[in-house]
Amino acid sequence: MLHYTYLLINFFTVIICFVFSFHPKIKFNRHFAAFFKASFIVALVFIIWDIWFTKRGVWWFNDMYLLGIRIYNLPIEEILFFFCIPFSCIFTYFCLDKFFKLDWKPFPEKVFVIISIVSALGIAVCFHDKIYTFITFLTTAISMFILYFMLKSRWIGKASFIYFILMPGFLGVNGILTGTGLESPIVNYNPENFLGIRMLTIPIEDTVYGYEMILWNIYLFLKFKKEDQLISE
């Protein structure tokens, strides 16, 4: 049964959101196509990143909790992670945005984005010798700059607040992956490659990594959702 652990984590992460996607007041199922197009593009980039980091020994996986099916040395469960987690996050974003007014005013959002970019760049520079820390904070800073200043995305404040709301769920899922409640972690990290600061058992870099992934999923989801709506009209 232990071999199904990571697979079950993915399943329970997504199942409730999937079922409620068909609720008549939500109707998220109408946007499955937009989600899958967006998640495939983002997942492809992060899977390549994951494969490279695994090959370099930045992290590795405990076979005790895996089915044993690997693609480019990456467990199939890890690949599914890049679809299951975004599905739950995008579903939550969609629902909260549908039923609540969470938009930020322009000035506070701009200040938040600038402070976030500067802070992330500062951490990347200070810890350039730790590859997970350096790449995660650097690419997140670049992503925020591109999304806000070049692509004119004016939902980053709202998305950041929703990501904060999702944090307990994130801590639960990633906590199990990194060893909370288990005999040993499913995902292990080389201590030389990250700061060593953990939230419970979760490296702080994981929260930033997840944040960047969700921002790009939201951007592409909204883009494809809008295109699909224009086609259907």
Secondary structure, DSSP 4 states (H G I P E B T S, - for coil): -GGGHHHHHHHHHHHHHHHHTT-TTT-GGGGHHHHHHHHHHHHHHHHHHHHHHHHHTSEEE-GGGS-S-EETTEEHHHHHHHHHHHHHHHHHHHHHHHHS--PPPHHHHHHHHHHHHHHHHHHHHHTTTSHHHHHHHHHHHHHHHIIIIIS----HHHHHHHHHHTHHHHHHHHHHHTTTTSSS-SEEE-GGGS---EETTEEHHHHHHHHHHHHHHHHHHHHHHHHHHHHH-
